[in-house]
Amino acid sequence: MSHFSAGIVLTGSDGYVHIRIWDKSYFIRPEDMGMLLFVGETIPLLQKNPDPSGNPVASGLVSLNPSGRAVIISVGSVRYMLPRDRFIAVALGEDVSCILFEVPGDVPEPEILTPHKGGAAS
C-alpha cells in the first residue's frame, strides 16, 4: 500500500467519468453511473481498446462498499477507494477531480502474526 494517491478521478464530457490509475486511463459510461449509484450494481471499468476497432474493453470493476459510503475500483487483484460523496461530485461536474488511494491487501503482515517472546502464544 502507498501513502500517496494512486490516481485521480476526473469529470468528462457528456457524462463520462475518467479515471487515471498510475499510468493507465479508464472511463465509466454515463449509463452505468445510475446502476452504480442508485441500484448498487457492480459496473465495468472500461479502457479504450488499442486495436483498430477502438471498442472499449472491460478492465476492472466499480462497486460500492458494503456501507455504501465509498466507491471501490478493482483492477486485477488491486483495489482502490474514494469517498462516494466526492465521486458523485466529480460525476455531476460539481468538482473537477478527486484522488483515490490503494486499499491494503488482505495478506496479513508477518510481524502481527509472529508471537513475541514471553507472550501467551510462546
C-alpha positions as CSV (number, residue, x, y, z in Angstrom):
1,M,0.0,0.0,0.0
2,S,1.2,3.5,-0.8
3,H,0.6,6.5,1.4
4,F,0.4,8.6,-1.8
5,S,-2.5,8.9,-4.1
6,A,-2.7,6.1,-6.7
7,G,-4.7,8.0,-9.2
8,I,-7.3,10.6,-9.9
9,V,-10.9,10.7,-10.9
10,L,-11.9,13.4,-13.5
11,T,-15.1,14.8,-14.8
12,G,-15.5,14.3,-18.5
13,S,-17.7,15.4,-21.4
14,D,-21.1,14.0,-22.0
15,G,-21.3,12.5,-18.5
16,Y,-18.3,10.2,-18.8
17,V,-16.1,9.8,-15.7
18,H,-12.4,9.4,-16.5
19,I,-10.1,7.6,-14.1
20,R,-6.3,7.6,-14.2
21,I,-4.5,5.0,-12.1
22,W,-0.8,5.2,-12.2
23,D,-0.1,5.4,-16.0
24,K,-3.3,3.9,-17.3
25,S,-6.5,5.6,-18.3
26,Y,-10.0,4.2,-17.8
27,F,-13.6,5.5,-18.0
28,I,-17.1,4.9,-16.8
29,R,-20.1,5.4,-19.2
30,P,-22.9,7.7,-18.1
31,E,-25.5,4.9,-18.5
32,D,-23.6,2.7,-16.0
33,M,-23.4,5.5,-13.3
34,G,-27.1,5.2,-12.5
35,M,-26.8,1.4,-11.9
36,L,-23.8,2.0,-9.5
37,L,-25.2,4.9,-7.5
38,F,-29.0,4.2,-7.4
39,V,-29.2,0.4,-7.7
40,G,-25.9,-0.5,-6.1
41,E,-24.9,-2.8,-9.0
42,T,-21.2,-3.5,-9.9
43,I,-20.4,-1.9,-13.2
44,P,-17.5,-2.3,-15.6
45,L,-14.4,-0.1,-15.6
46,L,-13.6,0.4,-19.3
47,Q,-10.4,1.0,-21.1
48,K,-10.0,2.1,-24.8
49,N,-9.0,-0.9,-26.9
50,P,-5.7,-0.4,-28.6
51,D,-6.7,-2.3,-31.7
52,P,-8.1,-0.5,-34.8
53,S,-11.8,-1.2,-33.9
54,G,-11.5,1.0,-30.9
55,N,-14.2,-0.8,-28.9
56,P,-13.8,-0.4,-25.2
57,V,-12.6,-3.4,-23.1
58,A,-13.7,-4.1,-19.5
59,S,-10.5,-3.8,-17.5
60,G,-11.9,-3.8,-14.0
61,L,-15.0,-3.4,-11.8
62,V,-16.5,-0.4,-9.9
63,S,-18.8,-1.0,-6.9
64,L,-19.9,0.5,-3.6
65,N,-18.5,-0.8,-0.4
66,P,-20.9,-2.7,1.9
67,S,-21.9,0.5,3.8
68,G,-22.5,2.4,0.5
69,R,-20.2,5.3,1.6
70,A,-17.2,4.6,-0.6
71,V,-16.6,3.6,-4.2
72,I,-14.3,0.6,-4.7
73,I,-12.4,0.4,-8.1
74,S,-10.9,-3.1,-8.7
75,V,-8.2,-3.6,-11.4
76,G,-6.9,-7.1,-11.3
77,S,-6.2,-8.0,-7.7
78,V,-5.6,-4.4,-6.6
79,R,-8.4,-2.3,-5.2
80,Y,-8.7,1.5,-4.9
81,M,-11.1,3.5,-2.8
82,L,-12.5,7.0,-2.6
83,P,-15.5,8.5,-0.8
84,R,-18.8,8.1,-2.6
85,D,-19.7,11.8,-2.0
86,R,-16.6,13.0,-3.7
87,F,-17.1,10.6,-6.6
88,I,-20.7,11.9,-7.1
89,A,-19.5,15.5,-7.0
90,V,-17.0,14.7,-9.8
91,A,-19.5,12.7,-11.8
92,L,-22.1,15.5,-11.7
93,G,-19.5,18.1,-12.5
94,E,-19.6,19.9,-9.2
95,D,-15.9,19.1,-8.6
96,V,-13.3,18.8,-11.4
97,S,-11.3,15.9,-9.8
98,C,-10.6,13.9,-6.7
99,I,-7.9,11.5,-5.7
100,L,-8.1,7.8,-4.9
101,F,-6.0,5.5,-2.8
102,E,-4.9,1.9,-2.9
103,V,-6.7,-0.3,-0.4
104,P,-4.3,-2.6,1.6
105,G,-4.4,-6.2,0.6
106,D,-5.9,-9.0,2.7
107,V,-2.5,-10.6,3.3
108,P,-1.6,-10.3,7.0
109,E,1.7,-8.7,7.9
110,P,4.2,-11.2,9.4
111,E,5.1,-9.1,12.4
112,I,1.5,-9.1,13.5
113,L,1.2,-12.9,13.4
114,T,4.5,-14.0,14.9
115,P,4.3,-14.4,18.7
116,H,6.6,-12.2,20.8
117,K,8.8,-13.7,23.4
118,G,7.1,-14.1,26.7
119,G,3.7,-13.7,25.2
120,A,0.7,-16.0,25.6
121,A,1.5,-17.9,22.3
122,S,5.1,-18.8,23.2
